[in-house]
Amino acid sequence: MNLKQPEAIVLKRPSQLKKYVTIALVIIILWGSARFANFSLIDIIENFHQAGRLLKQMFGKPAWNYAPKVIPPLLETIQMAIVSSLLGAIVAFPLALLASSNFTENKVINQITRFILNIFRTIPSMVLASLFVAIFGSGNFAGVAALFIFSFGLISKLLYESIEAIDQGQVEAIVSLGGNKLTVLRYGIVPQILPQFISYTLYTFEVNVRAAAVLGYVGAGGIGQFYERAYAFRYFDRVGIIVIITFVTVLIIDFISSQIRKGLV
Amino acid sequence: MIKFVNVSKTYANGTQALKNVNLEIFEGEFVAILGLSGAGKSTLLRTVNQIIDVTEGHIYIDNIDVNTFDIYGDNPDQMIEKLTNKGLSIERDKLDLQTIDVTTLKGKQLRKLRKNIGMIFQSFNIIKRMSVLQNVLTGRVAYNPTWRNILGIYKEADKQIAYRALKKVDILEKTFGRASELSGGQMQRVAIARSLAQEAKILLADEPVASLDPVTTFEVMEFLKKINQEDGVTMIANLHHVDLALKYATRIVGIKGGEVVYDIPRHGKSDKQIIKDLELVYGRAIGAKDFVGEH
């Protein structure tokens, strides 16, 4: 190679077509969706002052004297979240074991279990809640049932993925010691997944508190019912106080729960 | 005696790990299995306790009581005397000792057999989120009913066995500490204590020192030697390093491509001659990297 007169290196750039097609597609999808949903930026800007007026009604002078009445349904909401998360966790554990291929060495059972879990996890809890209100009548029970199903779907999915990711060596050690399936579970698997299991349950609890706060809208108990009533009667100062208290509570619960979860894993 | 007869193993993905292995291992031997990574050492070891099943062939173990599946070794009377001295009451007449092909065992029979066969691993495989004591007590799982194991409630006698095992590997002061806080060498000693608590008659050691530094390596090997000599535990160890095999084993078995290509009592030949022979097993010259210590 002659260093004094280097030849120009000519590289052929890969085609840019893919990039442009992608950008064009994204724009078309965005525009199409906006058209379909009758979305209009102009409407938003024109109605901005109305949103401002509503916010002023809600938070300008919240009905602080209404606050004591908000506390009992709020506690009820939290109770609903606690019960549904705990029940969900209890049911999720055996299902996660059935879904994980390293504990249940039967692909058919694994797949069937995962399929069932996916179905339960995919149905939005609002839809489930409406369904249970229709079946059991309005009230807390319908809400707890809806959140319970969502909870075990979520926890078992996260848990079985954790079980499949464990260090299989510890399992092998217990097998080599002559342990049976339950003993292997107790010593080879549980110690490895317990922190995650608790963490997932707490996370589900956080999600459930938020979900339980709006479930009342379909009559499934909790603070949402109070919100819906206040809104229907146009008591915007009460709506304001409900939103403030719910927001602060969710924030505090999220903070405490995530701190605990940080310490766990 | 453990007797491999024409043992072959082909994995589901088509890899043939063992090819027609014939091998006899006697009670009290310290057998070092040497060979390159992937030669089939780990597979061979795991066929003894049937964690891996064989595709073809048989593995016979002598003097297994057909009721308890306990192994009574090559000299049952001596073993019974030893166990009686330990405080166990064994009636010779009630034993029905037979040679059993362990590849035919399943379920409960297999678990009973495994009670007799300890195993230690390169990555220690102790339960890191439990205490040292709990780990050693898992050596007793096959002696206890499932409910005890699940609840983790152990008899005082089992705890005493665990303490003695920990004392033997010189780590009694860590009894109540968490296993995850131990160093590698300490973890392996806890794993050895677990096998001691198991009162294993055969100990399978799969690369027991491959994750350890040279100083700890010799410490751990000394404990294995002690268990082999003092307790008469038959030792089958996969090793990477030639000098460890020369120093500790009573017999060296070489594996290449799933076949036993070398099998010689340690004292039959000079070290130099054995090292020369091992070139056949490794398919290359034996160099400094095949030794832990200085050579």
Chai-1 contact restraints between the chains, C-beta under 6 A:
chainA,res_idxA,chainB,res_idxB,connection_type,confidence,min_distance_angstrom,max_distance_angstrom,comment,restraint_id
A,G169,B,S123,contact,1.0,0.0,6.0,A-B,restraint_1
A,G169,B,N125,contact,1.0,0.0,6.0,A-B,restraint_2
A,Q170,B,N125,contact,1.0,0.0,6.0,A-B,restraint_3
A,Q170,B,I127,contact,1.0,0.0,6.0,A-B,restraint_4
A,A173,B,N125,contact,1.0,0.0,6.0,A-B,restraint_5
A,S176,B,N49,contact,1.0,0.0,6.0,A-B,restraint_6
A,S176,B,M119,contact,1.0,0.0,6.0,A-B,restraint_7
A,L177,B,V141,contact,1.0,0.0,6.0,A-B,restraint_8
A,G178,B,R111,contact,1.0,0.0,6.0,A-B,restraint_9
A,G178,B,R114,contact,1.0,0.0,6.0,A-B,restraint_10
A,G178,B,K115,contact,1.0,0.0,6.0,A-B,restraint_11
A,G178,B,A142,contact,1.0,0.0,6.0,A-B,restraint_12
A,G179,B,V141,contact,1.0,0.0,6.0,A-B,restraint_13
A,L182,B,T146,contact,1.0,0.0,6.0,A-B,restraint_14
A,T183,B,V141,contact,1.0,0.0,6.0,A-B,restraint_15
A,T183,B,N149,contact,1.0,0.0,6.0,A-B,restraint_16
A,R186,B,I150,contact,1.0,0.0,6.0,A-B,restraint_17
A,Y187,B,I127,contact,1.0,0.0,6.0,A-B,restraint_18
A,Y187,B,T138,contact,1.0,0.0,6.0,A-B,restraint_19
A,P191,B,I127,contact,1.0,0.0,6.0,A-B,restraint_20
A,P191,B,R129,contact,1.0,0.0,6.0,A-B,restraint_21
A,P191,B,M130,contact,1.0,0.0,6.0,A-B,restraint_22
